[in-house]
Amino acid sequence: MSANVNTSLPLEYQTEQSRMNILGFWIFLGAEIVLFATLFGVYGVLYERYAGGPTHQDIIMIREVLIQTILLLTSSFTCGIAIFEMRRHNLKGLITWLVITLLLGAGFLFMEIKEFMHYVHIGATMQTSAFLSSFFVLLGTHGLHVTMGIGWAILIIIQLLRRGLTPVTARKTFIIGLYWHFLDVVWIFIFTFVYLKGLVS
């Protein structure tokens, strides 16, 4: 077994199994890109079909959206620091920055739920128009992914506390880091093509 360990590589890449798992996750992210590209495509077709309901300008709360963006992009930065601490074999630093990342992610979700509640309060629901249906599905799918990411990361933190830093826990931590950065990239596209475009169109 030790023959398959390459100690010259970062901890998460030291075993062949870990390298294969990371490659497999990159392939999974490719499928996720296809999913979100499809949702963006649907939104692009339907974003002006208001059916007499609220338009972009009627519903978008740019201040709250900016706060969400700051929270999520900052969480990507703190996630990067967590991986840096993992590479330094600093378990305490890794867990600390992961927890900070999750708190920022939770703050993002809180703001998004508050945003959705506001939309429903003013009568902007999925049933109102094709625009709002595609809007809610795109944002809701991203929000669901963030929720899953938070739950996934909590399980990894529990494993880190129980088992410490090993090639297996390092690989799992690295993969959740890739996932988190992917969600931040998707949000940049949402912010640009949904919110900013909606304000200027």
Secondary structure, 3 states (H helix, E strand, C coil): CHHHECCCCCHHHCEHHHHHHHHHHHHHHHHHHHHHHHHHHHHHHHCCCCCCCCCHHHHCCHHHHHHHHHHHHHHHHHHHHHHHHHHCCCHHHHHHHHHHHHHHHHHHHHHHHHHHHHHHHCCCCCCCCHHHHHHHHHHHHHHHHHHHHHHHHHHHHHHHHHHCCCHHHHHHHHHHHHHHHHHHHHHHHHHHHHHHHHHHC
